[in-house]
Amino acid sequence: MINLGLRAHDFMIEDDLETLAAMIEKNGIHYIQFANGISLPALTHNGQQISAGLGMQVARTLRQHDIQIGVLSSYFNLIHPDQVLEQQGMRQFKQYLGLAHQYGAQLVATEPGSVDPSFKPTPANYEAPIVQHAINNIAELVATAEKVGTKVGIEAGVNHPIHSLATIQELLTTVDSPALKIILDPVNLLNEDNKQDLYAILADGLQQFGDQIDAIHVKDYTFTTDKTIVAPGTGEMDFDRFFKIVNQYQPGALVILDEAPRAGLEAGLAHLQQVIANQANR
């Protein structure tokens, strides 16, 4: 059966870990994606100051509510045009890799970044030297992960150098390491040309990359001329079909509800849990 999780910060509770954990537990969720900079912004100076002790404190509080961090977030612009900021992000990510075990986590995640620091869509992200720069930086992070016994998770998207199943494959072929994992988000890979292909992208990704995928993101959306994320159950996503495909290729997968609007979040989680329960009872 699918193991459903969510991004802890989608509950929009800041610097009150006990209340946040209690809210997550109340909604029947046991696995989360956790971002220090968003859930503990004041305590961690927006995620820039963490420690082994803090990690142990977070892990202990979550355990008391039967919650585990499946993905530890350290999202930064991997190819920032300002080299100083890029290197600051690299150093911080390596720190998170070194402290992940204290948080009870193994996987530290980021996106591949953009040459535009405002993340406006730009074809420059697809140019071969930019893609190679992103791959080189990921390889450097993976080398650190190998040393400390953790894993790097990369979440591809259409406005990043790693933006398709083909570029994910290029990354995995070039950086051939068990310490490199993929967070597969098929909605992130949709554009105007392939917006009808969501379930094929999901199935193809799961089939191609197999156990190189450590987590899967799911979200509801609408897509006419632009893609918009909406509350679960109100958009185009067929969650029953989505979860069937995931179970076919990766039974018991960690599927994280991503970017869910705060309004209606509890109802959205209940809807997804019901879909998963119905599948288990068939």
SULNORDA-V564756 format. One line per field, one symbol per residue. ss: DSSP state (a for helix, b for strand, c for the rest). psi: psi as a letter, one per 40 degrees, with the letter a starting at -180 (. if undefined). burial: + if it has 9 or more other ideal C-beta (glycine too) atoms within 8 Angstrom, else -. A space follows every 50 residues. Layout:
ss->???
psi->???
burial->???
This chain:
ss->ccbbbbbaaaacccccaaaaaaaaaaccccbbbbcaaaaccccccccccc caaaaaaaaaaaaccccbbbbbbcccccccccaaaaaaaaaaaaaaaaaa aaacccbbbbbcccccccccccaaaacaaaaaaaaaaaaaaaaaaaaacc bbbbbcccccccccaaaaaaaaaacccccbbbbbcaaaaccccccccaaa aaaaaaaaaaaabbbbbbcbbbbcccbbbbccccccccaaaaaaaaaaac cccbbbbcccccccaaaaaaaaaaaaaaaacc
psi->ihhhaihdeeefhhfgddddddddddefhehihhhdeddfdddeffeehi iddddddddddddeefiihdhhhfhihdfhdhdddddddddddddddded ddefidhhiiieaieheefihheddeiddddddddddddddddddddefa ihhhhiidfidheiddddddddddggheehihhhgdddehaddeeeeddd ddddddddebeehdihiiiiiihcdihhhiiheeaehgdddddddddddg heihhhhhfhidhedddddddddddddddde.
burial->-++++++++++-++--+--++++++-+-+-+++++++++++--+--+--+ ---++++++-+++-+-++++++++-+++++----++-+++-+++++++++ +++++-+++++++++++----+--+----++-+++-++++++-+++-+-+ +++++++++++++++-++++++--+---++++++++++++----+--++- ++++++--++-++++++++++-+---+-+++++-+-+-++-++++++-++ --++++++-++--++-+++++++-++-++---
